[in-house]
Amino acid sequence: MPQAFTLAALPIVRRWLCGMALLACGATHALELNAATEAQLDGLRGLGPSTTARILLAREAGPFLSWADFMARVKGIKPATAAKFAAQGLTVRGEPFKAESP
């Protein structure tokens, strides 16, 4: 007999559905960091629950003004990570991440 669906599985299902929705949309649909929900952030590849929590906590102090502001305020977000998120459609104030030239 199949195992019954439990309420404990809801976060896993929600995260999976958000991830599938983001994959279906591709990078053509921007996800604004300052407006993204927890579920939307969790749907980004490479962004786990602890980093999502740090982003939301930092955002409570005010919106991110730029990618540089985002990277300065959220531990663990470096240019390579920002580039990966931008490739999935994440923007800050409508702007995709642009790596600085050396």
Backbone torsions as a table, in degrees:
resi	resn	phi	psi	omega
1	MET	NA	135.5	-178.8
2	PRO	-65.6	149.3	178.8
3	GLN	-71.0	138.9	-178.8
4	ALA	-70.7	146.2	175.4
5	PHE	-69.0	130.8	-178.5
6	THR	-114.7	159.2	177.3
7	LEU	-64.1	-27.2	178.8
8	ALA	-62.9	-24.0	-179.1
9	ALA	-82.8	-10.1	-176.7
10	LEU	-58.0	-46.6	178.7
11	PRO	-60.2	-36.9	179.2
12	ILE	-66.4	-44.2	180.0
13	VAL	-65.0	-43.5	179.9
14	ARG	-60.8	-45.3	-179.3
15	ARG	-63.9	-42.0	179.1
16	TRP	-62.7	-45.5	-179.8
17	LEU	-62.5	-41.3	178.4
18	CYS	-64.2	-41.1	178.1
19	GLY	-62.7	-42.9	178.9
20	MET	-65.1	-38.5	179.1
21	ALA	-64.2	-42.4	178.7
22	LEU	-65.5	-40.4	178.0
23	LEU	-64.5	-38.8	-179.9
24	ALA	-66.1	-36.1	-179.5
25	CYS	-75.5	-31.6	-175.4
26	GLY	68.8	-172.3	-177.5
27	ALA	-78.9	0.6	-179.2
28	THR	-73.8	-18.3	178.0
29	HIS	-108.1	114.6	-177.5
30	ALA	-73.6	146.9	174.0
31	LEU	-118.2	110.3	-177.7
32	GLU	-76.9	121.9	-177.5
33	LEU	-58.5	-39.0	-177.0
34	ASN	-74.5	-10.3	-179.7
35	ALA	-120.1	-8.2	-174.9
36	ALA	-66.5	141.3	176.4
37	THR	-82.5	169.0	176.9
38	GLU	-58.3	-43.8	-179.1
39	ALA	-63.4	-40.9	179.3
40	GLN	-65.0	-42.1	178.3
41	LEU	-65.4	-42.3	178.5
42	ASP	-61.0	-24.7	-179.1
43	GLY	-76.8	-11.8	178.8
44	LEU	-76.2	133.1	176.1
45	ARG	-62.9	132.5	178.8
46	GLY	90.1	0.0	-180.0
47	LEU	-116.5	110.4	-178.4
48	GLY	-96.0	177.8	-177.3
49	PRO	-59.4	-37.4	-177.8
50	SER	-70.0	-40.0	177.6
51	THR	-69.9	-38.4	176.1
52	THR	-58.6	-43.4	178.9
53	ALA	-62.2	-40.5	178.0
54	ARG	-65.3	-38.1	178.4
55	ILE	-64.0	-48.3	-178.6
56	LEU	-64.0	-37.6	178.4
57	LEU	-65.4	-44.5	178.8
58	ALA	-65.2	-35.3	-178.9
59	ARG	-68.7	-25.3	177.0
60	GLU	-61.6	-28.3	178.8
61	ALA	-75.1	-12.6	179.9
62	GLY	144.4	160.9	-178.7
63	PRO	-65.4	153.1	175.2
64	PHE	-73.0	132.2	-176.3
65	LEU	-87.1	-24.1	-177.8
66	SER	-164.5	173.4	174.8
67	TRP	-62.9	-38.3	179.2
68	ALA	-62.4	-41.8	177.4
69	ASP	-62.8	-43.7	177.9
70	PHE	-58.9	-48.5	-177.9
71	MET	-67.1	-32.1	179.5
72	ALA	-73.3	-32.9	-174.1
73	ARG	-92.4	-17.2	-177.7
74	VAL	-117.3	112.5	179.8
75	LYS	-58.6	135.6	176.0
76	GLY	93.8	-6.4	178.6
77	ILE	-97.9	112.0	-179.8
78	LYS	-117.5	171.2	-178.3
79	PRO	-53.6	-41.3	-179.5
80	ALA	-63.9	-39.8	178.6
81	THR	-67.8	-43.8	179.0
82	ALA	-59.5	-40.6	179.2
83	ALA	-63.0	-39.5	178.4
84	LYS	-64.2	-41.4	179.2
85	PHE	-68.8	-39.9	178.5
86	ALA	-63.3	-35.2	178.5
87	ALA	-64.7	-21.6	177.6
88	GLN	-93.1	2.4	175.8
89	GLY	106.5	1.8	-179.3
90	LEU	-71.9	136.2	176.8
91	THR	-130.3	158.5	172.2
92	VAL	-121.7	116.6	-176.0
93	ARG	54.5	38.5	176.7
94	GLY	81.2	-0.6	-176.9
95	GLU	-104.7	132.9	172.3
96	PRO	-74.0	161.6	178.9
97	PHE	-70.8	135.9	175.8
98	LYS	-126.3	114.9	178.8
99	ALA	-63.8	138.2	178.3
100	GLU	-74.7	143.4	178.0
101	SER	-74.7	144.1	179.1
102	PRO	-68.1	NA	NA
